[in-house]
């Protein structure tokens, strides 16, 4: 689906475009944050987040066109589910101690 959109609209469709796709995903994430912060309609914020997903999926398909992203998603979901509560947030403790 994403590849079809890319080809139909004439967007970059080679592995050389991966850095751009990731940059655009980051830009769209910033736009979503800005939309939320400014209290814009919820639908607008959600659409910006969907744009992030489009760019991430586009980069993913260029990185490995044979990857089954549904399968990879489920494996990663299960891996994260098996992690401890609030994993990866240890930096908060370090910040509190440094203050």
C-alpha positions in Angstrom: 0.0 0.0 0.0 2.7 2.5 1.0 4.9 1.5 -2.0 1.9 2.1 -4.3 1.4 5.6 -2.9 5.1 6.4 -3.3 5.1 5.2 -6.9 1.8 6.8 -7.8 2.8 10.2 -6.4 6.4 10.1 -7.7 8.2 10.1 -4.4 11.7 8.7 -4.0 11.6 4.9 -4.2 15.2 3.8 -3.8 17.4 2.8 -0.7 19.2 6.2 -1.2 16.0 7.8 0.0 16.0 6.1 3.4 17.7 9.0 5.3 15.1 11.4 3.8 12.2 9.1 4.8 13.5 9.0 8.4 14.0 12.7 8.4 10.5 13.3 7.1 9.1 11.0 9.8 10.8 13.1 12.4 9.4 16.3 10.9 5.9 14.9 10.8 6.3 13.8 14.5 7.2 17.4 15.3 4.1 18.6 13.4 2.0 16.2 15.4 3.5 17.6 18.7 2.9 21.1 17.5 -0.7 20.4 16.5 -1.4 18.8 19.9 0.3 21.6 21.9 -1.7 24.3 20.0 -5.0 22.5 20.7 -5.8 21.9 17.1 -8.5 19.4 16.2 -7.7 15.9 17.3 -8.2 14.6 13.8 -5.4 16.9 12.5 -3.0 15.6 15.2 -3.9 12.0 14.4 -3.3 12.6 10.6 0.2 13.9 11.4 0.9 10.8 13.4 -0.4 8.7 10.5 2.1 10.5 8.2 4.9 9.4 10.6 3.7 5.8 10.2 3.7 6.2 6.4 7.3 7.4 6.4 8.5 4.7 8.8 6.8 2.0 6.8 8.2 3.4 3.6 11.7 3.4 5.0 11.2 -0.1 6.4 10.1 -1.5 3.0 13.2 0.1 1.3 15.5 -1.3 4.0 14.2 -4.8 3.5 11.6 -5.3 0.8 11.1 -8.9 1.8 10.4 -8.2 5.5 7.0 -9.2 6.8 6.3 -6.1 8.8 3.2 -7.6 10.5 5.4 -10.5 11.8 8.2 -8.1 12.9 5.7 -5.9 14.7 4.2 -8.8 16.6 7.6 -10.1 17.6 8.7 -6.7 18.8 5.4 -6.2 20.6 5.8 -9.5 22.4 9.5 -8.6 23.3 8.4 -5.3 24.8 5.5 -6.9 26.6 8.0 -9.3 28.3 10.1 -6.4 29.6 9.9 -5.0 33.1 7.3 -2.4 34.0 8.3 1.1 32.6 11.5 -0.3 31.0 13.8 2.2 29.5 12.9 5.0 31.9 15.9 4.6 34.2 17.1 8.0 33.0 14.3 9.5 35.2 16.0 8.2 38.3 19.4 9.6 37.2 17.8 13.0 36.6 16.2 13.0 40.0 19.5 12.1 41.7 21.4 14.8 39.7 19.0 17.5 40.8 
